[in-house]
């Protein structure tokens, strides 16, 4: 099997690591309401949508477009959970929770696509699951080994399941449609549903207040960040179109490594930008070990 699908998948992971850091910064300092942030991102999705429109073809069945549109609508609402998780938890704890998704992808792709992996890849996925859960623990009493689980874990578990369904459905649809067209309808679904959140008066009030308070440089940062996010999606689905979805879905598990490095560097040199616990040595060690486990798991999956 050709290996070059790994390159766009890894590049997507690096781009998304940058996006996560920027998301955390914006949610911490500028748009502190998860609904407001998702509504504002809707505006920043318009330029990528126009680019995708000119790269897409429109010769397939409308039923395919409708299925993808519905997927986009579901994700347009579900990612509010991700923003809420970032508001209540450190970015390097939230990000690894994304990487429970390969477990769901593996199960779904085996059942619906007939994909089967060798034993070492099952071990790799197990390592990623273990490392993702470990960074969600909060030790309450180290002597009695009492701990609590981050509330972000349950939000991200549900989002992971949705992400797995999205990837498996996408792989199936790529037999009938190219990934540019898929992304166009997916982004369109994201855009058309989110304005309906404004029907809720409290969401509308907070959104207007947040938007009025933003400086022009923050608008620019949001547009650039959305462009990076959707460039990552193009690369990711390009990789999925080349090989097994169960393999590609595991590659973004390297993202916590990049997030850990970026967040730690920012915590050292620019601690005012994002809230990240680097003063407690044990917390940094746990995050570092969990990140290494994810990298080893990713290696076993793609080797």
Buried (B, 14 or more C-beta within 10 A) or exposed (E): EEEEBBEBBBBBBBBBBBBBBBBBBBBBEBBBBBBBBBBBBBBBBEEBBEBBBEBBEEEEEEEBBEBBBBBBBBBBBBBBBBBBBBBEBBBBBBBBBBBBBBBBBBBBBBEEBEBEBEEEBBEBBBBBBEBBBBBBBEBEEEEEEEEEEBBBBBBBBEBBBBBBBBBBBBBBBBEEBBBBBBBBBBBBBBBBBBEEBBEEEEBBEBBEEBBEEBEEEBBEBBBBBBBBBBBBBBBBBBBBBBBBBBBBBBBBBBBBBBBBBBBBEBBEEEEEBBBBBBEEEEBBEBBBEBBBBBBBBBBBBBE
